[in-house]
Amino acid sequence: MKSFHSLATLGLAAALLGACMPVLAGDGHDHGDAAPAATGSALPRFAAVSETFELVGVLDGKQVTLYLDRFADNTPVRGAQIELEIAGAKFKAEEHGEDTYQVTLKDAPKPGVLPITATVTAGSEIDLLAGELDLHEEAHAEEPAHASSWKKLAGWAAGGLAALAVLVFGGRRLISARQVRAGGAA
């Protein structure tokens, strides 16, 4: 009867340990279907859309890189003239490569919501596009990237209890087996 209880206890401990393994593995190590999340910070960007054009701007310090496409088929617009107004200041974009335009600001913008207006002239087409650039302060820069979650801690606790149960009941079985042998020899 003791061997049945020991086997049942060992089986329960193994089942608990097996159930905790995905939790112990942590994010990115469970080999599930979920794609890994992107890490790091993305550069601030804005979009301005009309029936004719789509303009996307990416801010990197004082540099604004602009991507201008046709709204209907998403093909790049080359050779356009873009006049950009950011929070009341006007800038003329210059072509930079085949598919991009650039604007250099006098100063890096301060945090807040900045209204953006773009006048686009491409051949005989002239269009006015409007958007907003939402800049935030880096409030969470000092926080650690990975904080311990309760699921991870619970997984470690359950795994520790399962290992302890295996040791206790395995030790009892070993002691009882030695007592039987010692009793039989006497």
matplotlib code that plots the C-alpha trace (Angstrom):
import matplotlib.pyplot as plt

x = [0.0, 2.9, 4.4, 1.0, 0.9, 4.5, 3.9, 0.8, 2.6, 5.5, 3.1, 1.2, 4.5, 5.6, 2.3, 2.6, 6.1, 5.1, 2.2, 4.5, 7.1, 5.5, 5.2, 8.8, 10.0, 8.9, 8.2, 9.9, 10.9, 7.6, 7.8, 4.2, 2.6, 2.9, 5.4, 7.9, 7.0, 9.2, 11.4, 12.9, 11.4, 10.0, 10.6, 7.6, 5.6, 2.6, 0.3, -1.7, -4.1, -6.3, -8.2, -5.1, -2.1, -0.8, 2.1, 3.9, 6.6, 9.2, 10.9, 14.5, 15.7, 15.6, 15.3, 11.8, 11.8, 8.7, 7.2, 4.7, 2.5, -0.7, -3.6, -5.3, -2.5, 0.2, 2.8, 5.6, 5.2, 8.5, 9.5, 6.8, 7.1, 6.1, 5.7, 5.4, 4.0, 4.7, 3.2, 3.2, 6.7, 7.0, 9.6, 10.3, 11.1, 14.0, 14.1, 16.3, 16.8, 14.1, 11.2, 11.8, 11.9, 13.5, 13.0, 15.5, 13.9, 15.6, 15.2, 13.9, 10.2, 9.1, 6.7, 3.0, 0.6, 1.9, -0.5, 1.0, -0.2, 1.4, 0.9, 1.8, 2.3, 2.9, 2.6, -0.8, -2.1, -2.2, -3.5, -3.6, -3.0, -3.4, -2.2, -0.8, 2.5, 2.0, 5.3, 5.6, 8.3, 10.3, 8.7, 9.5, 13.1, 14.5, 12.1, 13.5, 12.4, 11.2, 9.4, 8.6, 5.0, 2.8, 2.5, 6.2, 6.5, 3.6, 5.3, 8.5, 6.7, 4.7, 7.8, 9.7, 6.8, 6.7, 10.4, 10.2, 7.3, 9.4, 12.4, 10.3, 8.3, 11.3, 13.4, 10.6, 10.5, 14.3, 14.3, 11.5, 13.3, 16.4, 14.4, 12.9, 16.3, 17.8, 14.9, 15.2, 19.0, 18.5]
y = [0.0, 2.4, 1.9, 2.8, 6.1, 6.8, 6.2, 8.3, 11.1, 11.0, 11.0, 14.0, 15.8, 15.0, 16.2, 19.5, 20.0, 19.3, 21.7, 24.5, 24.1, 26.5, 29.1, 28.6, 28.9, 32.6, 34.8, 33.8, 30.4, 28.5, 27.8, 28.9, 30.4, 34.0, 36.2, 37.9, 41.5, 44.3, 45.9, 49.3, 52.7, 53.7, 57.2, 59.6, 59.7, 61.4, 60.6, 63.0, 61.6, 63.0, 61.5, 61.8, 61.5, 59.9, 61.5, 59.9, 61.7, 60.3, 62.6, 61.8, 64.7, 67.7, 65.6, 64.8, 62.1, 62.2, 59.4, 60.5, 57.9, 57.9, 57.0, 54.8, 52.4, 53.2, 54.0, 56.5, 60.0, 61.3, 64.8, 66.5, 69.8, 69.6, 72.6, 71.6, 73.7, 72.4, 74.3, 77.5, 77.3, 76.7, 74.4, 73.3, 69.6, 68.5, 65.2, 62.7, 59.6, 58.3, 57.8, 60.1, 63.8, 65.5, 68.6, 69.9, 71.7, 74.6, 73.0, 69.6, 69.9, 70.0, 67.3, 67.9, 67.6, 69.6, 70.4, 69.7, 70.9, 69.9, 71.4, 68.9, 69.8, 66.9, 67.8, 69.4, 68.0, 70.3, 69.0, 70.1, 67.5, 67.8, 65.7, 65.8, 64.8, 63.6, 63.8, 62.3, 62.7, 59.5, 59.1, 55.4, 55.4, 54.3, 51.4, 47.9, 46.3, 43.1, 43.2, 39.9, 39.0, 37.0, 34.2, 33.7, 33.8, 31.4, 29.0, 29.0, 28.5, 25.5, 24.0, 24.4, 22.7, 19.9, 19.3, 19.4, 16.9, 14.5, 14.8, 14.3, 11.3, 9.8, 10.2, 8.5, 5.6, 5.2, 5.2, 2.7, 0.4, 0.6, -0.3, -3.3, -4.5, -3.9, -5.7, -8.7, -9.1, -9.1]
z = [0.0, 0.8, -2.7, -4.3, -2.3, -3.2, -6.9, -6.8, -5.1, -7.5, -10.4, -9.0, -8.5, -12.0, -13.4, -11.5, -12.6, -16.3, -16.0, -14.7, -17.4, -20.0, -17.2, -16.3, -19.9, -20.0, -23.0, -26.2, -25.0, -25.2, -28.9, -29.4, -32.4, -31.2, -33.0, -30.8, -29.9, -31.2, -28.6, -28.4, -29.2, -32.5, -33.9, -33.8, -37.0, -38.5, -41.4, -43.6, -46.1, -48.9, -51.8, -54.0, -51.8, -48.6, -46.7, -43.9, -41.9, -39.5, -37.0, -36.0, -33.9, -36.2, -39.4, -40.9, -43.5, -45.8, -47.8, -50.4, -52.1, -54.3, -52.2, -54.8, -55.4, -52.9, -55.6, -54.6, -56.0, -57.4, -58.3, -56.2, -54.3, -50.7, -48.4, -44.8, -42.0, -38.5, -35.6, -37.6, -39.0, -42.8, -44.5, -48.0, -48.4, -50.6, -52.5, -50.8, -52.9, -55.3, -52.9, -50.0, -49.1, -46.2, -44.1, -41.5, -38.6, -36.8, -33.4, -32.3, -31.4, -27.8, -26.4, -27.3, -30.2, -33.2, -36.1, -39.5, -42.9, -46.2, -49.6, -52.3, -55.9, -58.3, -61.9, -62.4, -59.1, -56.0, -52.7, -49.1, -46.4, -42.6, -39.7, -36.2, -34.7, -31.1, -29.1, -25.6, -23.0, -22.2, -18.7, -18.4, -19.5, -16.0, -15.5, -16.2, -19.4, -17.8, -14.5, -12.8, -13.2, -10.8, -13.3, -13.5, -9.7, -9.3, -11.8, -9.9, -6.6, -8.0, -9.5, -6.2, -4.3, -6.8, -6.5, -2.7, -2.8, -4.9, -2.6, 0.6, -0.6, -2.5, 0.7, 2.8, 0.4, 0.5, 4.3, 4.5, 2.0, 4.1, 7.2, 5.5, 4.4, 7.9, 9.6, 7.2, 7.9, 11.7]

ax = plt.figure().add_subplot(projection="3d")
ax.plot(x, y, z, "-o")
ax.set_aspect("equal")
plt.show()
